[in-house]
């Protein structure tokens, strides 16, 4: 699933702003830091 396919509140960056870093999974925090995925995989899958 692509980040664009998530509702705005479920997107890692928006979730970070709304709920703070303590409420994000490690994968979501890494997705924010990485910013993009690689060919064939989105940033959350990486």
C-alpha positions in Angstrom: 0.0 0.0 0.0 1.3 3.4 -0.9 1.4 6.3 1.5 -0.9 8.2 -0.8 -3.5 5.5 -0.5 -3.7 5.9 3.3 -6.1 8.4 4.8 -4.4 11.6 5.8 -4.5 10.8 9.6 -2.9 7.4 9.0 0.1 8.8 7.1 3.3 8.7 9.1 4.1 12.4 8.9 0.6 13.5 9.7 0.3 11.0 12.5 3.6 12.3 14.0 2.3 15.8 14.0 -1.1 14.9 15.5 -0.1 12.3 18.0 3.7 12.6 18.6 6.6 10.2 18.1 5.6 8.0 21.0 2.5 6.9 19.2 4.2 5.8 16.0 5.6 2.3 15.2 9.3 2.0 14.4 8.4 1.4 10.7 6.4 4.7 10.6 9.3 6.7 12.1 11.7 5.1 9.6 9.4 5.9 6.7 9.5 9.6 7.8 13.3 9.5 7.9 13.7 7.7 4.6 11.1 9.7 2.7 10.9 7.4 -0.3 11.1 3.7 -1.1 13.0 1.8 -3.7 11.9 0.4 -7.0 9.2 -2.1 -6.4 8.7 -1.3 -2.7 7.2 1.7 -1.0 8.9 3.3 2.0 6.8 1.4 4.5 7.8 -1.9 2.9 11.5 -1.0 2.9 
